[in-house]
């Protein structure tokens, strides 16, 4: 079920692109790097995960973007 949810095809249904995913060895936290036009798309995509655990969505930008705007 997890792998089906994490597929590029499923993410595209929410207008979300998956750039990366990882689970720390020995841990139970899934980290995702996603891109979407709006946080609502990400929250919709992540709603399946919220049914089985906590979900935290943190808006962010690339290092290049942050440096270009001269600060965090």
CHARMM internal coordinates of N, CA and C (Angstrom, degrees):
IC EDIT
DIST 1 N 1 CA 1.4467
DIST 1 CA 1 C 1.5439
ANGL 1 N 1 CA 1 C 109.92
DIST 1 C 2 N 1.3382
ANGL 1 CA 1 C 2 N 116.91
DIHE 1 N 1 CA 1 C 2 N -44.27
DIST 2 N 2 CA 1.4564
ANGL 1 C 2 N 2 CA 120.69
DIHE 1 CA 1 C 2 N 2 CA -179.13
DIST 2 CA 2 C 1.5220
ANGL 2 N 2 CA 2 C 111.10
DIHE 1 C 2 N 2 CA 2 C -60.25
DIST 2 C 3 N 1.3164
ANGL 2 CA 2 C 3 N 116.97
DIHE 2 N 2 CA 2 C 3 N -46.04
DIST 3 N 3 CA 1.4662
ANGL 2 C 3 N 3 CA 119.84
DIHE 2 CA 2 C 3 N 3 CA -178.19
DIST 3 CA 3 C 1.5211
ANGL 3 N 3 CA 3 C 111.81
DIHE 2 C 3 N 3 CA 3 C -66.36
DIST 3 C 4 N 1.3255
ANGL 3 CA 3 C 4 N 117.74
DIHE 3 N 3 CA 3 C 4 N -34.97
DIST 4 N 4 CA 1.4658
ANGL 3 C 4 N 4 CA 120.69
DIHE 3 CA 3 C 4 N 4 CA 176.78
DIST 4 CA 4 C 1.5228
ANGL 4 N 4 CA 4 C 110.30
DIHE 3 C 4 N 4 CA 4 C -65.39
DIST 4 C 5 N 1.3245
ANGL 4 CA 4 C 5 N 117.03
DIHE 4 N 4 CA 4 C 5 N -40.76
DIST 5 N 5 CA 1.4684
ANGL 4 C 5 N 5 CA 121.35
DIHE 4 CA 4 C 5 N 5 CA 178.35
DIST 5 CA 5 C 1.5237
ANGL 5 N 5 CA 5 C 110.96
DIHE 4 C 5 N 5 CA 5 C -65.01
DIST 5 C 6 N 1.3313
ANGL 5 CA 5 C 6 N 116.68
DIHE 5 N 5 CA 5 C 6 N -35.11
DIST 6 N 6 CA 1.4640
ANGL 5 C 6 N 6 CA 121.43
DIHE 5 CA 5 C 6 N 6 CA -177.24
DIST 6 CA 6 C 1.5233
ANGL 6 N 6 CA 6 C 114.18
DIHE 5 C 6 N 6 CA 6 C -85.23
DIST 6 C 7 N 1.3094
ANGL 6 CA 6 C 7 N 118.31
DIHE 6 N 6 CA 6 C 7 N 6.42
DIST 7 N 7 CA 1.4585
ANGL 6 C 7 N 7 CA 120.14
DIHE 6 CA 6 C 7 N 7 CA -178.85
DIST 7 CA 7 C 1.5269
ANGL 7 N 7 CA 7 C 111.15
DIHE 6 C 7 N 7 CA 7 C -72.87
DIST 7 C 8 N 1.3228
ANGL 7 CA 7 C 8 N 115.74
DIHE 7 N 7 CA 7 C 8 N 150.34
DIST 8 N 8 CA 1.4664
ANGL 7 C 8 N 8 CA 121.11
DIHE 7 CA 7 C 8 N 8 CA 177.62
DIST 8 CA 8 C 1.5190
ANGL 8 N 8 CA 8 C 110.74
DIHE 7 C 8 N 8 CA 8 C -60.39
DIST 8 C 9 N 1.3218
ANGL 8 CA 8 C 9 N 116.17
DIHE 8 N 8 CA 8 C 9 N -35.84
DIST 9 N 9 CA 1.4622
ANGL 8 C 9 N 9 CA 120.23
DIHE 8 CA 8 C 9 N 9 CA -179.71
DIST 9 CA 9 C 1.5249
ANGL 9 N 9 CA 9 C 111.01
DIHE 8 C 9 N 9 CA 9 C -64.64
DIST 9 C 10 N 1.3217
ANGL 9 CA 9 C 10 N 117.32
DIHE 9 N 9 CA 9 C 10 N -42.76
DIST 10 N 10 CA 1.4591
ANGL 9 C 10 N 10 CA 120.43
DIHE 9 CA 9 C 10 N 10 CA 179.19
DIST 10 CA 10 C 1.5237
ANGL 10 N 10 CA 10 C 110.55
DIHE 9 C 10 N 10 CA 10 C -67.75
DIST 10 C 11 N 1.3187
ANGL 10 CA 10 C 11 N 117.58
DIHE 10 N 10 CA 10 C 11 N -43.50
DIST 11 N 11 CA 1.4634
ANGL 10 C 11 N 11 CA 121.09
DIHE 10 CA 10 C 11 N 11 CA 179.31
DIST 11 CA 11 C 1.5304
ANGL 11 N 11 CA 11 C 110.63
DIHE 10 C 11 N 11 CA 11 C -59.63
DIST 11 C 12 N 1.3236
ANGL 11 CA 11 C 12 N 116.80
DIHE 11 N 11 CA 11 C 12 N -39.09
DIST 12 N 12 CA 1.4636
ANGL 11 C 12 N 12 CA 120.99
DIHE 11 CA 11 C 12 N 12 CA -179.47
DIST 12 CA 12 C 1.5317
ANGL 12 N 12 CA 12 C 111.87
DIHE 11 C 12 N 12 CA 12 C -61.08
DIST 12 C 13 N 1.3231
ANGL 12 CA 12 C 13 N 117.77
DIHE 12 N 12 CA 12 C 13 N -28.09
DIST 13 N 13 CA 1.4721
ANGL 12 C 13 N 13 CA 121.02
DIHE 12 CA 12 C 13 N 13 CA 177.34
DIST 13 CA 13 C 1.5271
ANGL 13 N 13 CA 13 C 111.22
DIHE 12 C 13 N 13 CA 13 C -61.77
DIST 13 C 14 N 1.3218
ANGL 13 CA 13 C 14 N 116.44
DIHE 13 N 13 CA 13 C 14 N -25.22
DIST 14 N 14 CA 1.4633
ANGL 13 C 14 N 14 CA 122.24
DIHE 13 CA 13 C 14 N 14 CA 180.00
DIST 14 CA 14 C 1.5291
ANGL 14 N 14 CA 14 C 111.86
DIHE 13 C 14 N 14 CA 14 C -102.45
DIST 14 C 15 N 1.3376
ANGL 14 CA 14 C 15 N 116.69
DIHE 14 N 14 CA 14 C 15 N 6.27
DIST 15 N 15 CA 1.4631
ANGL 14 C 15 N 15 CA 122.90
DIHE 14 CA 14 C 15 N 15 CA -175.56
DIST 15 CA 15 C 1.5262
ANGL 15 N 15 CA 15 C 110.58
DIHE 14 C 15 N 15 CA 15 C 63.22
DIST 15 C 16 N 1.3358
ANGL 15 CA 15 C 16 N 115.49
DIHE 15 N 15 CA 15 C 16 N 37.67
DIST 16 N 16 CA 1.4636
ANGL 15 C 16 N 16 CA 123.43
DIHE 15 CA 15 C 16 N 16 CA -179.39
DIST 16 CA 16 C 1.5233
ANGL 16 N 16 CA 16 C 108.71
DIHE 15 C 16 N 16 CA 16 C -115.44
DIST 16 C 17 N 1.3163
ANGL 16 CA 16 C 17 N 116.37
DIHE 16 N 16 CA 16 C 17 N 138.61
DIST 17 N 17 CA 1.4633
ANGL 16 C 17 N 17 CA 122.25
DIHE 16 CA 16 C 17 N 17 CA 173.92
DIST 17 CA 17 C 1.5231
ANGL 17 N 17 CA 17 C 108.16
DIHE 16 C 17 N 17 CA 17 C -112.02
DIST 17 C 18 N 1.3282
ANGL 17 CA 17 C 18 N 116.45
DIHE 17 N 17 CA 17 C 18 N 131.09
DIST 18 N 18 CA 1.4532
ANGL 17 C 18 N 18 CA 121.84
DIHE 17 CA 17 C 18 N 18 CA 177.16
DIST 18 CA 18 C 1.5275
ANGL 18 N 18 CA 18 C 108.33
DIHE 17 C 18 N 18 CA 18 C -92.37
DIST 18 C 19 N 1.3259
ANGL 18 CA 18 C 19 N 116.69
DIHE 18 N 18 CA 18 C 19 N 119.69
DIST 19 N 19 CA 1.4660
ANGL 18 C 19 N 19 CA 121.10
DIHE 18 CA 18 C 19 N 19 CA 178.82
DIST 19 CA 19 C 1.5185
ANGL 19 N 19 CA 19 C 111.92
DIHE 18 C 19 N 19 CA 19 C -98.15
DIST 19 C 20 N 1.3262
ANGL 19 CA 19 C 20 N 117.21
DIHE 19 N 19 CA 19 C 20 N -23.41
DIST 20 N 20 CA 1.4557
ANGL 19 C 20 N 20 CA 120.28
DIHE 19 CA 19 C 20 N 20 CA 179.67
DIST 20 CA 20 C 1.5121
ANGL 20 N 20 CA 20 C 110.92
DIHE 19 C 20 N 20 CA 20 C -172.56
DIST 20 C 21 N 1.3284
ANGL 20 CA 20 C 21 N 115.15
DIHE 20 N 20 CA 20 C 21 N 154.69
DIST 21 N 21 CA 1.4684
ANGL 20 C 21 N 21 CA 121.41
DIHE 20 CA 20 C 21 N 21 CA 176.73
DIST 21 CA 21 C 1.5093
ANGL 21 N 21 CA 21 C 108.55
DIHE 20 C 21 N 21 CA 21 C -150.73
DIST 21 C 22 N 1.3443
ANGL 21 CA 21 C 22 N 115.58
DIHE 21 N 21 CA 21 C 22 N 148.40
DIST 22 N 22 CA 1.4618
ANGL 21 C 22 N 22 CA 120.22
DIHE 21 CA 21 C 22 N 22 CA 179.72
DIST 22 CA 22 C 1.5197
ANGL 22 N 22 CA 22 C 110.11
DIHE 21 C 22 N 22 CA 22 C -161.27
DIST 22 C 23 N 1.3302
ANGL 22 CA 22 C 23 N 114.52
DIHE 22 N 22 CA 22 C 23 N 152.79
DIST 23 N 23 CA 1.4545
ANGL 22 C 23 N 23 CA 122.89
DIHE 22 CA 22 C 23 N 23 CA 170.22
DIST 23 CA 23 C 1.5203
ANGL 23 N 23 CA 23 C 106.03
DIHE 22 C 23 N 23 CA 23 C -125.88
DIST 23 C 24 N 1.3242
ANGL 23 CA 23 C 24 N 116.49
DIHE 23 N 23 CA 23 C 24 N 127.44
DIST 24 N 24 CA 1.4630
ANGL 23 C 24 N 24 CA 120.68
DIHE 23 CA 23 C 24 N 24 CA 178.69
DIST 24 CA 24 C 1.5262
ANGL 24 N 24 CA 24 C 108.28
DIHE 23 C 24 N 24 CA 24 C -63.90
DIST 24 C 25 N 1.3359
ANGL 24 CA 24 C 25 N 117.39
DIHE 24 N 24 CA 24 C 25 N 134.08
DIST 25 N 25 CA 1.4636
ANGL 24 C 25 N 25 CA 121.42
DIHE 24 CA 24 C 25 N 25 CA 178.94
DIST 25 CA 25 C 1.5258
ANGL 25 N 25 CA 25 C 110.46
DIHE 24 C 25 N 25 CA 25 C -52.98
DIST 25 C 26 N 1.3079
ANGL 25 CA 25 C 26 N 115.82
DIHE 25 N 25 CA 25 C 26 N 129.77
DIST 26 N 26 CA 1.4538
ANGL 25 C 26 N 26 CA 121.81
DIHE 25 CA 25 C 26 N 26 CA 179.84
DIST 26 CA 26 C 1.5201
ANGL 26 N 26 CA 26 C 113.77
DIHE 25 C 26 N 26 CA 26 C 80.76
DIST 26 C 27 N 1.3155
ANGL 26 CA 26 C 27 N 117.26
DIHE 26 N 26 CA 26 C 27 N 0.65
DIST 27 N 27 CA 1.4616
ANGL 26 C 27 N 27 CA 121.30
DIHE 26 CA 26 C 27 N 27 CA -178.15
DIST 27 CA 27 C 1.5195
ANGL 27 N 27 CA 27 C 112.04
DIHE 26 C 27 N 27 CA 27 C -107.99
DIST 27 C 28 N 1.2914
ANGL 27 CA 27 C 28 N 115.33
DIHE 27 N 27 CA 27 C 28 N 176.37
DIST 28 N 28 CA 1.4640
ANGL 27 C 28 N 28 CA 121.39
DIHE 27 CA 27 C 28 N 28 CA 179.58
DIST 28 CA 28 C 1.5104
ANGL 28 N 28 CA 28 C 111.79
DIHE 27 C 28 N 28 CA 28 C -128.75
DIST 28 C 29 N 1.3284
ANGL 28 CA 28 C 29 N 116.67
DIHE 28 N 28 CA 28 C 29 N 21.74
DIST 29 N 29 CA 1.4574
ANGL 28 C 29 N 29 CA 120.51
DIHE 28 CA 28 C 29 N 29 CA 179.03
DIST 29 CA 29 C 1.5181
ANGL 29 N 29 CA 29 C 108.72
DIHE 28 C 29 N 29 CA 29 C -107.62
DIST 29 C 30 N 1.3208
ANGL 29 CA 29 C 30 N 115.39
DIHE 29 N 29 CA 29 C 30 N 127.32
DIST 30 N 30 CA 1.4625
ANGL 29 C 30 N 30 CA 122.54
DIHE 29 CA 29 C 30 N 30 CA 177.70
DIST 30 CA 30 C 1.5233
ANGL 30 N 30 CA 30 C 107.88
DIHE 29 C 30 N 30 CA 30 C -96.17
DIST 30 C 31 N 1.3267
ANGL 30 CA 30 C 31 N 116.41
DIHE 30 N 30 CA 30 C 31 N 127.72
DIST 31 N 31 CA 1.4604
ANGL 30 C 31 N 31 CA 122.19
DIHE 30 CA 30 C 31 N 31 CA 176.34
DIST 31 CA 31 C 1.5196
ANGL 31 N 31 CA 31 C 108.40
DIHE 30 C 31 N 31 CA 31 C -109.37
DIST 31 C 32 N 1.3205
ANGL 31 CA 31 C 32 N 116.32
DIHE 31 N 31 CA 31 C 32 N 134.89
DIST 32 N 32 CA 1.4595
ANGL 31 C 32 N 32 CA 121.78
DIHE 31 CA 31 C 32 N 32 CA 179.42
DIST 32 CA 32 C 1.5191
ANGL 32 N 32 CA 32 C 109.60
DIHE 31 C 32 N 32 CA 32 C -128.21
DIST 32 C 33 N 1.3136
ANGL 32 CA 32 C 33 N 116.18
DIHE 32 N 32 CA 32 C 33 N 143.40
DIST 33 N 33 CA 1.4570
ANGL 32 C 33 N 33 CA 122.38
DIHE 32 CA 32 C 33 N 33 CA 169.10
DIST 33 CA 33 C 1.5233
ANGL 33 N 33 CA 33 C 105.19
DIHE 32 C 33 N 33 CA 33 C -111.84
DIST 33 C 34 N 1.3247
ANGL 33 CA 33 C 34 N 115.02
DIHE 33 N 33 CA 33 C 34 N 113.74
DIST 34 N 34 CA 1.4566
ANGL 33 C 34 N 34 CA 121.82
DIHE 33 CA 33 C 34 N 34 CA -173.98
DIST 34 CA 34 C 1.5139
ANGL 34 N 34 CA 34 C 110.60
DIHE 33 C 34 N 34 CA 34 C -123.81
DIST 34 C 35 N 1.3185
ANGL 34 CA 34 C 35 N 115.37
DIHE 34 N 34 CA 34 C 35 N 158.72
DIST 35 N 35 CA 1.4567
ANGL 34 C 35 N 35 CA 120.86
DIHE 34 CA 34 C 35 N 35 CA 173.44
DIST 35 CA 35 C 1.5227
ANGL 35 N 35 CA 35 C 107.41
DIHE 34 C 35 N 35 CA 35 C -132.86
DIST 35 C 36 N 1.3307
ANGL 35 CA 35 C 36 N 115.62
DIHE 35 N 35 CA 35 C 36 N 135.53
DIST 36 N 36 CA 1.4658
ANGL 35 C 36 N 36 CA 121.27
DIHE 35 CA 35 C 36 N 36 CA 178.30
DIST 36 CA 36 C 1.5213
ANGL 36 N 36 CA 36 C 108.27
DIHE 35 C 36 N 36 CA 36 C -155.73
DIST 36 C 37 N 1.3177
ANGL 36 CA 36 C 37 N 117.01
DIHE 36 N 36 CA 36 C 37 N 156.20
DIST 37 N 37 CA 1.4684
ANGL 36 C 37 N 37 CA 119.98
DIHE 36 CA 36 C 37 N 37 CA 179.60
DIST 37 CA 37 C 1.5266
ANGL 37 N 37 CA 37 C 113.25
DIHE 36 C 37 N 37 CA 37 C -64.77
DIST 37 C 38 N 1.3227
ANGL 37 CA 37 C 38 N 116.90
DIHE 37 N 37 CA 37 C 38 N -24.76
DIST 38 N 38 CA 1.4620
ANGL 37 C 38 N 38 CA 120.55
DIHE 37 CA 37 C 38 N 38 CA -173.92
DIST 38 CA 38 C 1.5255
ANGL 38 N 38 CA 38 C 109.02
DIHE 37 C 38 N 38 CA 38 C -152.37
DIST 38 C 39 N 1.3192
ANGL 38 CA 38 C 39 N 116.99
DIHE 38 N 38 CA 38 C 39 N 149.74
DIST 39 N 39 CA 1.4596
ANGL 38 C 39 N 39 CA 121.38
DIHE 38 CA 38 C 39 N 39 CA -179.83
DIST 39 CA 39 C 1.5296
ANGL 39 N 39 CA 39 C 111.83
DIHE 38 C 39 N 39 CA 39 C -61.43
DIST 39 C 40 N 1.3232
ANGL 39 CA 39 C 40 N 117.64
DIHE 39 N 39 CA 39 C 40 N -26.44
DIST 40 N 40 CA 1.4726
ANGL 39 C 40 N 40 CA 120.91
DIHE 39 CA 39 C 40 N 40 CA -179.87
DIST 40 CA 40 C 1.5311
ANGL 40 N 40 CA 40 C 110.75
DIHE 39 C 40 N 40 CA 40 C -62.62
DIST 40 C 41 N 1.3227
ANGL 40 CA 40 C 41 N 117.96
DIHE 40 N 40 CA 40 C 41 N -36.79
DIST 41 N 41 CA 1.4681
ANGL 40 C 41 N 41 CA 120.70
DIHE 40 CA 40 C 41 N 41 CA 177.09
DIST 41 CA 41 C 1.5236
ANGL 41 N 41 CA 41 C 110.43
DIHE 40 C 41 N 41 CA 41 C -64.08
DIST 41 C 42 N 1.3183
ANGL 41 CA 41 C 42 N 116.62
DIHE 41 N 41 CA 41 C 42 N -42.51
DIST 42 N 42 CA 1.4635
ANGL 41 C 42 N 42 CA 120.67
DIHE 41 CA 41 C 42 N 42 CA 178.99
DIST 42 CA 42 C 1.5256
ANGL 42 N 42 CA 42 C 109.86
DIHE 41 C 42 N 42 CA 42 C -63.94
DIST 42 C 43 N 1.3200
ANGL 42 CA 42 C 43 N 117.02
DIHE 42 N 42 CA 42 C 43 N -45.02
DIST 43 N 43 CA 1.4607
ANGL 42 C 43 N 43 CA 120.43
DIHE 42 CA 42 C 43 N 43 CA 179.31
DIST 43 CA 43 C 1.5231
ANGL 43 N 43 CA 43 C 111.17
DIHE 42 C 43 N 43 CA 43 C -61.58
DIST 43 C 44 N 1.3248
ANGL 43 CA 43 C 44 N 118.13
DIHE 43 N 43 CA 43 C 44 N -38.91
DIST 44 N 44 CA 1.4669
ANGL 43 C 44 N 44 CA 121.24
DIHE 43 CA 43 C 44 N 44 CA 176.21
DIST 44 CA 44 C 1.5177
ANGL 44 N 44 CA 44 C 111.66
DIHE 43 C 44 N 44 CA 44 C -63.51
DIST 44 C 45 N 1.3259
ANGL 44 CA 44 C 45 N 115.90
DIHE 44 N 44 CA 44 C 45 N -44.62
DIST 45 N 45 CA 1.4599
ANGL 44 C 45 N 45 CA 121.10
DIHE 44 CA 44 C 45 N 45 CA 178.26
DIST 45 CA 45 C 1.5256
ANGL 45 N 45 CA 45 C 111.07
DIHE 44 C 45 N 45 CA 45 C -62.02
DIST 45 C 46 N 1.3169
ANGL 45 CA 45 C 46 N 116.94
DIHE 45 N 45 CA 45 C 46 N -38.72
DIST 46 N 46 CA 1.4601
ANGL 45 C 46 N 46 CA 121.84
DIHE 45 CA 45 C 46 N 46 CA -176.98
DIST 46 CA 46 C 1.5284
ANGL 46 N 46 CA 46 C 113.62
DIHE 45 C 46 N 46 CA 46 C -83.02
DIST 46 C 47 N 1.3118
ANGL 46 CA 46 C 47 N 118.47
DIHE 46 N 46 CA 46 C 47 N -5.43
DIST 47 N 47 CA 1.4703
ANGL 46 C 47 N 47 CA 121.13
DIHE 46 CA 46 C 47 N 47 CA -175.89
DIST 47 CA 47 C 1.5295
ANGL 47 N 47 CA 47 C 112.40
DIHE 46 C 47 N 47 CA 47 C -59.25
DIST 47 C 48 N 1.3173
ANGL 47 CA 47 C 48 N 118.41
DIHE 47 N 47 CA 47 C 48 N -33.25
DIST 48 N 48 CA 1.4701
ANGL 47 C 48 N 48 CA 121.41
DIHE 47 CA 47 C 48 N 48 CA 178.04
DIST 48 CA 48 C 1.5283
ANGL 48 N 48 CA 48 C 110.32
DIHE 47 C 48 N 48 CA 48 C -62.16
DIST 48 C 49 N 1.3271
ANGL 48 CA 48 C 49 N 116.65
DIHE 48 N 48 CA 48 C 49 N -40.30
DIST 49 N 49 CA 1.4611
ANGL 48 C 49 N 49 CA 120.87
DIHE 48 CA 48 C 49 N 49 CA -179.87
DIST 49 CA 49 C 1.5219
ANGL 49 N 49 CA 49 C 111.19
DIHE 48 C 49 N 49 CA 49 C -70.06
DIST 49 C 50 N 1.3217
ANGL 49 CA 49 C 50 N 117.12
DIHE 49 N 49 CA 49 C 50 N -32.72
DIST 50 N 50 CA 1.4635
ANGL 49 C 50 N 50 CA 121.21
DIHE 49 CA 49 C 50 N 50 CA 179.97
DIST 50 CA 50 C 1.5262
ANGL 50 N 50 CA 50 C 111.61
DIHE 49 C 50 N 50 CA 50 C -65.26
DIST 50 C 51 N 1.3303
ANGL 50 CA 50 C 51 N 117.54
DIHE 50 N 50 CA 50 C 51 N -20.03
DIST 51 N 51 CA 1.4629
ANGL 50 C 51 N 51 CA 121.69
DIHE 50 CA 50 C 51 N 51 CA 178.46
DIST 51 CA 51 C 1.5282
ANGL 51 N 51 CA 51 C 111.87
DIHE 50 C 51 N 51 CA 51 C -72.46
DIST 51 C 52 N 1.3311
ANGL 51 CA 51 C 52 N 116.88
DIHE 51 N 51 CA 51 C 52 N -20.76
DIST 52 N 52 CA 1.4685
ANGL 51 C 52 N 52 CA 120.02
DIHE 51 CA 51 C 52 N 52 CA -175.85
DIST 52 CA 52 C 1.5269
ANGL 52 N 52 CA 52 C 113.82
DIHE 51 C 52 N 52 CA 52 C -119.80
DIST 52 C 53 N 1.3198
ANGL 52 CA 52 C 53 N 117.28
DIHE 52 N 52 CA 52 C 53 N -0.67
DIST 53 N 53 CA 1.4615
ANGL 52 C 53 N 53 CA 119.78
DIHE 52 CA 52 C 53 N 53 CA -179.87
DIST 53 CA 53 C 1.5084
ANGL 53 N 53 CA 53 C 110.92
DIHE 52 C 53 N 53 CA 53 C -179.32
DIST 53 C 54 N 1.2917
ANGL 53 CA 53 C 54 N 115.57
DIHE 53 N 53 CA 53 C 54 N -175.30
DIST 54 N 54 CA 1.4588
ANGL 53 C 54 N 54 CA 119.26
DIHE 53 CA 53 C 54 N 54 CA -179.31
DIST 54 CA 54 C 1.5281
ANGL 54 N 54 CA 54 C 110.27
DIHE 53 C 54 N 54 CA 54 C -81.66
DIST 54 C 55 N 1.3172
ANGL 54 CA 54 C 55 N 114.93
DIHE 54 N 54 CA 54 C 55 N 147.84
DIST 55 N 55 CA 1.4611
ANGL 54 C 55 N 55 CA 122.32
DIHE 54 CA 54 C 55 N 55 CA 179.32
DIST 55 CA 55 C 1.5201
ANGL 55 N 55 CA 55 C 107.61
DIHE 54 C 55 N 55 CA 55 C -130.19
DIST 55 C 56 N 1.3151
ANGL 55 CA 55 C 56 N 115.49
DIHE 55 N 55 CA 55 C 56 N 131.81
DIST 56 N 56 CA 1.4582
ANGL 55 C 56 N 56 CA 120.80
DIHE 55 CA 55 C 56 N 56 CA 176.18
DIST 56 CA 56 C 1.5210
ANGL 56 N 56 CA 56 C 107.87
DIHE 55 C 56 N 56 CA 56 C -126.14
DIST 56 C 57 N 1.3224
ANGL 56 CA 56 C 57 N 116.77
DIHE 56 N 56 CA 56 C 57 N 121.40
DIST 57 N 57 CA 1.4595
ANGL 56 C 57 N 57 CA 122.30
DIHE 56 CA 56 C 57 N 57 CA 179.16
DIST 57 CA 57 C 1.5260
ANGL 57 N 57 CA 57 C 107.14
DIHE 56 C 57 N 57 CA 57 C -104.87
DIST 57 C 58 N 1.3142
ANGL 57 CA 57 C 58 N 115.88
DIHE 57 N 57 CA 57 C 58 N 122.02
DIST 58 N 58 CA 1.4583
ANGL 57 C 58 N 58 CA 121.84
DIHE 57 CA 57 C 58 N 58 CA -178.31
DIST 58 CA 58 C 1.5244
ANGL 58 N 58 CA 58 C 109.33
DIHE 57 C 58 N 58 CA 58 C -117.34
DIST 58 C 59 N 1.3264
ANGL 58 CA 58 C 59 N 118.04
DIHE 58 N 58 CA 58 C 59 N 105.82
DIST 59 N 59 CA 1.4672
ANGL 58 C 59 N 59 CA 119.87
DIHE 58 CA 58 C 59 N 59 CA 176.32
DIST 59 CA 59 C 1.5328
ANGL 59 N 59 CA 59 C 109.53
DIHE 58 C 59 N 59 CA 59 C -59.43
DIST 59 C 60 N 1.2933
ANGL 59 CA 59 C 60 N 116.64
DIHE 59 N 59 CA 59 C 60 N 138.65
DIST 60 N 60 CA 1.4591
ANGL 59 C 60 N 60 CA 120.69
DIHE 59 CA 59 C 60 N 60 CA -177.75
DIST 60 CA 60 C 1.5241
ANGL 60 N 60 CA 60 C 110.18
DIHE 59 C 60 N 60 CA 60 C -153.26
DIST 60 C 61 N 1.3195
ANGL 60 CA 60 C 61 N 115.10
DIHE 60 N 60 CA 60 C 61 N 174.97
DIST 61 N 61 CA 1.4547
ANGL 60 C 61 N 61 CA 122.45
DIHE 60 CA 60 C 61 N 61 CA 178.04
DIST 61 CA 61 C 1.5208
ANGL 61 N 61 CA 61 C 108.90
DIHE 60 C 61 N 61 CA 61 C -138.84
DIST 61 C 62 N 1.2956
ANGL 61 CA 61 C 62 N 115.46
DIHE 61 N 61 CA 61 C 62 N 167.67
DIST 62 N 62 CA 1.4607
ANGL 61 C 62 N 62 CA 120.33
DIHE 61 CA 61 C 62 N 62 CA 177.10
DIST 62 CA 62 C 1.5279
ANGL 62 N 62 CA 62 C 109.35
DIHE 61 C 62 N 62 CA 62 C -69.94
DIST 62 C 63 N 1.3139
ANGL 62 CA 62 C 63 N 116.04
DIHE 62 N 62 CA 62 C 63 N 158.84
DIST 63 N 63 CA 1.4622
ANGL 62 C 63 N 63 CA 121.47
DIHE 62 CA 62 C 63 N 63 CA 177.06
DIST 63 CA 63 C 1.5279
ANGL 63 N 63 CA 63 C 109.76
DIHE 62 C 63 N 63 CA 63 C -59.15
DIST 63 C 64 N 1.3169
ANGL 63 CA 63 C 64 N 116.76
DIHE 63 N 63 CA 63 C 64 N -40.82
DIST 64 N 64 CA 1.4644
ANGL 63 C 64 N 64 CA 121.21
DIHE 63 CA 63 C 64 N 64 CA -179.93
DIST 64 CA 64 C 1.5302
ANGL 64 N 64 CA 64 C 110.85
DIHE 63 C 64 N 64 CA 64 C -58.89
DIST 64 C 65 N 1.3275
ANGL 64 CA 64 C 65 N 117.12
DIHE 64 N 64 CA 64 C 65 N -43.02
DIST 65 N 65 CA 1.4623
ANGL 64 C 65 N 65 CA 121.83
DIHE 64 CA 64 C 65 N 65 CA 179.53
DIST 65 CA 65 C 1.5285
ANGL 65 N 65 CA 65 C 110.73
DIHE 64 C 65 N 65 CA 65 C -63.80
DIST 65 C 66 N 1.3374
ANGL 65 CA 65 C 66 N 116.33
DIHE 65 N 65 CA 65 C 66 N -44.55
DIST 66 N 66 CA 1.4627
ANGL 65 C 66 N 66 CA 120.66
DIHE 65 CA 65 C 66 N 66 CA -178.36
DIST 66 CA 66 C 1.5288
ANGL 66 N 66 CA 66 C 110.58
DIHE 65 C 66 N 66 CA 66 C -64.55
DIST 66 C 67 N 1.3223
ANGL 66 CA 66 C 67 N 117.38
DIHE 66 N 66 CA 66 C 67 N -42.70
DIST 67 N 67 CA 1.4610
ANGL 66 C 67 N 67 CA 120.78
DIHE 66 CA 66 C 67 N 67 CA 178.83
DIST 67 CA 67 C 1.5356
ANGL 67 N 67 CA 67 C 109.85
DIHE 66 C 67 N 67 CA 67 C -63.64
DIST 67 C 68 N 1.3242
ANGL 67 CA 67 C 68 N 116.37
DIHE 67 N 67 CA 67 C 68 N -41.08
DIST 68 N 68 CA 1.4704
ANGL 67 C 68 N 68 CA 120.56
DIHE 67 CA 67 C 68 N 68 CA -178.65
DIST 68 CA 68 C 1.5300
ANGL 68 N 68 CA 68 C 111.44
DIHE 67 C 68 N 68 CA 68 C -63.87
DIST 68 C 69 N 1.3152
ANGL 68 CA 68 C 69 N 118.19
DIHE 68 N 68 CA 68 C 69 N -32.77
DIST 69 N 69 CA 1.4696
ANGL 68 C 69 N 69 CA 119.37
DIHE 68 CA 68 C 69 N 69 CA 179.18
DIST 69 CA 69 C 1.5282
ANGL 69 N 69 CA 69 C 111.55
DIHE 68 C 69 N 69 CA 69 C -89.37
DIST 69 C 70 N 1.3185
ANGL 69 CA 69 C 70 N 116.46
DIHE 69 N 69 CA 69 C 70 N 3.56
DIST 70 N 70 CA 1.4616
ANGL 69 C 70 N 70 CA 124.30
DIHE 69 CA 69 C 70 N 70 CA 172.98
DIST 70 CA 70 C 1.5292
ANGL 70 N 70 CA 70 C 114.11
DIHE 69 C 70 N 70 CA 70 C 67.59
DIST 70 C 71 N 1.3143
ANGL 70 CA 70 C 71 N 117.04
DIHE 70 N 70 CA 70 C 71 N 37.05
DIST 71 N 71 CA 1.4546
ANGL 70 C 71 N 71 CA 118.09
DIHE 70 CA 70 C 71 N 71 CA 173.66
DIST 71 CA 71 C 1.5123
ANGL 71 N 71 CA 71 C 113.80
DIHE 70 C 71 N 71 CA 71 C 158.30
DIST 71 C 72 N 1.3198
ANGL 71 CA 71 C 72 N 113.27
DIHE 71 N 71 CA 71 C 72 N 163.09
DIST 72 N 72 CA 1.4609
ANGL 71 C 72 N 72 CA 120.99
DIHE 71 CA 71 C 72 N 72 CA 178.86
DIST 72 CA 72 C 1.5002
ANGL 72 N 72 CA 72 C 108.33
DIHE 71 C 72 N 72 CA 72 C -78.53
END
COOR INIT
IC SEED 1 N 1 CA 1 C
IC BUILD
